[in-house]
Amino acid sequence: MNVLDRVRPALAGFEPYDPAFTPCRINLSANENTHELPEEFLAAVRAAMARVPLNRYPDPMSGELRGALAERHGVSPRHVCVGNGGDELLFNLLFAFGGPGHALVTCPPDFAEYANFAKMCETECVAVWRDPRTFSIDVDALVAAAREAALVIVTSPNNPTGDLVDPALVARLLDETDALVLVDEAYVEFAPSGSSMAGLVAQNPRLMVLRTLSKAFGMAGVRLGYLVADPAVVDMLGAIRQIYSVDVVAQAAALAAIRNRALLEPVVEDIVTERGLLAERLGAIDGVTVWPSEANFVLARVPGASVVRARLRDEHSILVRDFSYARGLEGCLRISVGTHDENQAVIRALSALVKEES
Ligand code: PMP
């Protein structure tokens, strides 16, 4: 007997996720924050984690953390739902609002998990593909598709194209359709201040904003994401979530991080400065195209991308993300913005390899 014959039909063909993390000297493949965080910030987080009693179950809705997040965004705690990373919240949103007859609309190339989670939750995923050259969204086509959908996800800034969503587009989705609209702001701290749409949630019950501590906060390992949404959405997610998915250590670490977030501002500023330098230097290499980015990564179209990526890994111990096989991203590599030294190393190595490969 093959156990896979017994699997739920919608899950046929799914395989364990392999991020292809070959251990490397420099890892710029997963849009993490590779900067050393300020000692005062780390001390506060570590002290909070050390104080947590481990013998008790966590507070299911993370009351204290939820309160701090609500204060951060000027909403009531009832507007906030925490999750085990943004990933858990994305899955739970599709589990709650998707299903047969409830379509999801996305704008690929975007975060591949949207389509994956939709498939797992037996939700039709309708793709409104971006312009292949500029990655801009066809707003009329998106609005038309959203009229037939339960849920729309737009990503601001988008992974992996780096561009922000125009607030006017979100306004049209809210005004001209009945869909729930999720703005995924995993990278918004790297965009100009004022780019977040979280402040609009209280006036728009169908608008939801996803945030994470995995990027700007440098805490991808903690697994803490949250949603700012209407209390009815939050209550539904609270009803279906794994009750203890956000553990006591994550709650304590995240609370200390949120309270001390001002200490991270210089780190984010440095990443933004470095992003500009990285984009400029990569764009100056013959044959390489770089798109403008408001996130902590840049997308580059590189001659011989797949070979260049493998040689970066094998000869220079530098890991970047290969999207050259992905629809709409042919020949593209995504390079996270690292520290100054890491960025210099990737610029040097990539310049030499592109010359050799073209
Ligand atoms: N949204 C986007 C656009 C992402 O790129 C990611 C992580 N790569 C996530 C959500 C989820 O992040 P996490 O689960 O680490 O919070």
Residues whose N, C-alpha, C, O or C-beta is under 5 A from the ligand:
A	BS01	PMP	G85 G86 D87 F111 T155 N159 D184 A186 T212 S214 L224 G225
